[in-house]
Amino acid sequence: MFRRVLMAASAAVALGAAGAALAQPKPMTLGTASIGGTYFIYGGVLAKLLTDKLGVNVSTQQTQGPNQNILLVDDKKVELGMTTMGVALQAWTGKGDWTKGKKFENIRALFPMYDTPFQCVALKKSGVTAFKQLDGKTVGVGPKAGTPGTYMPLIFQALGMKATIRNGQGSDMAGQLSDGILDAFCFGAGLPIAAFSQLDAEKEVVFFTWTNDEIAKIKAAMPEWSDSVIPKGTYKQQTADERTVGVYNFAIAHKDLPDDVAYAIVKAVLENNGAMVQGHEAAKETVPANAVRNAFLPFHPGAVKYYKEKNIPLDPKAILK
């Protein structure tokens, strides 16, 4: 697959700020995530943009999320993927339970996507308004291999709490909350989250995150988390800013993706932000300056070339010597 991409990359022709058209005989596949989450929507927008700007058919493959995307990219089952940097850190170091001790050292960062703040929602009639009330409750967290599916059990553990965890697509979790099967749905994705917006429109709900003390405990247990805020009005029933924790998202590729192809992808995405934002509001954070949010995962050389041209300083730890 990558040999054919390499042969085609030499035929790239520049099209200025719009990107570069690539004469590539084989299409590319982008790993996304489940329906109801931001990856699914953002991925569709991204695939269309790359298809239009590069002249290459880029399709999406629905996956369980960041963990599976890393597995697929590392094994060259898909050319492109999306991941949160917390999951990427687990993959790079081989320290996450799902890695089974393997270090996934074939993945490379391409461009920043957006922050993933975590938030919970419950039906108003349930009386649940705070995370501490979820001790002993049944909580939906999305697909098992997704970022929330990976981290929510660890958050409960860090806070000394226990819950019955339910996994499934974001849209399914919203349906189960509506039906009273779940006590809460805790999730993280680019804002606004489609499944949360649906609940906000159809039900009387309460949105909540963590107290300052709880956030401090979460960050002490998992230093890859950073402070984040979900602005009031993100959902019509959220009337105040909610402080929370989040992890940043990056697009990734295999290290063997030709440099010209990686360069063209990064250029096309970062120089057509308006088109990305039209597809999903979270893409407003898909800008070159946010490349600094990656402090450990090596950038693909094609991506490094683009950032150097734009005088974007990258973290030295994210550049292979």
Buried (B, 14 or more C-beta within 10 A) or exposed (E): BBEEBBEBBEEBEEBEEBBBBBBBEBEBBBBBBBBBBBBBBBBBBBBBBBBBBBBBEBBBBBBBBBBBBBBBBBEEBBBBBBBBBBBBBBBBEEEBEBBEEEEBEBBBBBBBBBBBBBBBBBBEEBEBEBBEBBEEBBBBBBBBBBBBBBBBBBBBEBBEBEBEBBBBBBBBBBBBBBEEEBBBBBBBBBBBBBBBBBBBEEBEBBBBBBEEEBBEBBBEEBEBBBEBBBEEEBBEBBEEEBBBBBBBBBBBBBBBBBBBBBBBBBBBBBBBBEBBBEBBBBBBBBBBEBBBBBBBBBBBBBBBBBBEEBEBEBBEEBEEE
